[in-house]
């Protein structure tokens, strides 16, 4: 027989974790956010394996409300992750340009550049 109480507990834990992950993103703690993703996936799997009894209307309603909150957090987190990805893309582009400039000027290191005709 399936135990339905832990399932609702998992829903509350999932909501709390999604809020934590959102706060980490807002704080720019990207490494910590990534570490929490494993826990998030495990909670989702636990919820999938321990469904709420269809006959328990109160728990079903609570789960729906928690799902709505979790989905809202996920949507906001997705926007923040997209912004971070754009920021990283810009940094990568900038690094590439700096590398090109360094390589171009590095090849000229130690050489004196003189115009071909100084008498003009």
C-alpha positions in Angstrom: 0.0 0.0 0.0 1.3 3.5 -0.9 1.9 5.9 1.9 0.3 9.2 0.9 1.4 11.4 3.8 5.1 11.5 2.7 4.0 12.6 -0.7 2.5 15.8 0.6 5.6 16.3 2.7 7.6 16.0 -0.5 5.5 18.6 -2.1 6.2 21.0 0.7 9.9 20.2 0.5 9.9 20.7 -3.3 8.3 24.1 -2.8 10.8 25.1 -0.1 13.7 23.9 -2.3 12.4 25.7 -5.4 12.3 28.9 -3.2 15.8 28.3 -2.0 17.1 27.8 -5.5 15.4 31.0 -6.7 17.0 32.9 -3.8 20.4 31.4 -4.8 19.9 32.6 -8.3 19.0 36.1 -7.2 22.1 36.1 -5.0 24.3 35.0 -7.9 25.3 31.8 -6.1 25.3 29.7 -9.3 27.5 26.9 -8.0 25.2 26.3 -5.0 22.2 26.4 -7.2 23.6 23.7 -9.4 24.3 21.6 -6.3 20.7 21.8 -5.3 19.4 20.6 -8.7 20.2 17.0 -7.7 18.0 17.3 -4.6 15.3 18.9 -6.7 15.2 16.0 -9.2 15.2 13.5 -6.4 12.2 15.2 -4.8 10.3 15.2 -8.1 11.0 11.5 -8.6 9.8 10.8 -5.0 6.6 12.7 -5.7 6.1 10.7 -8.9 6.5 7.4 -7.1 4.3 8.4 -4.1 1.1 9.9 -5.5 -1.5 11.6 -3.4 -4.7 9.5 -3.0 -7.2 10.7 -5.5 -9.9 10.4 -2.8 -8.2 12.9 -0.6 -9.5 16.2 -1.9 -7.8 18.4 0.7 -4.3 17.0 0.0 -5.0 17.1 -3.7 -5.9 20.8 -3.4 -2.8 21.5 -1.3 -0.6 19.7 -3.9 -2.2 21.8 -6.7 -1.4 25.0 -4.8 2.1 23.9 -4.1 2.6 22.9 -7.7 1.4 26.4 -8.8 4.0 28.0 -6.5 6.8 25.6 -7.7 6.0 26.3 -11.3 6.0 30.1 -10.7 9.4 29.7 -9.0 10.6 27.6 -12.0 9.5 30.2 -14.5 11.3 33.0 -12.6 14.4 30.8 -12.3 14.3 30.1 -16.0 14.4 33.9 -16.7 17.3 34.4 -14.3 19.2 31.4 -15.8 18.6 32.9 -19.3 20.0 36.2 -18.2 23.1 34.5 -16.7 23.6 32.5 -19.9 23.6 35.8 -21.9 26.0 37.3 -19.4 28.4 34.3 -19.7 28.1 34.5 -23.5 29.1 38.1 -23.4 32.1 37.3 -21.2 33.1 34.5 -23.6 32.9 36.8 -26.6 34.9 39.4 -24.8 37.6 36.9 -23.8 37.8 35.7 -27.4 38.3 39.3 -28.6 41.0 39.9 -25.9 42.7 36.7 -27.0 42.7 37.8 -30.6 44.2 41.3 -29.8 46.8 39.7 -27.5 47.8 37.2 -30.2 48.0 40.0 -32.8 50.1 42.3 -30.7 52.1 39.4 -29.2 53.3 38.5 -32.7 54.7 42.0 -33.1 56.5 41.9 -29.7 60.1 43.0 -30.0 59.7 44.4 -33.5 60.0 48.1 -34.3 57.3 49.2 -36.7 58.4 52.0 -39.1 56.5 53.5 -42.0 58.0 52.6 -45.4 58.6 56.1 -46.5 59.3 58.8 -43.9 60.0 61.5 -46.5 56.5 62.1 -47.7 
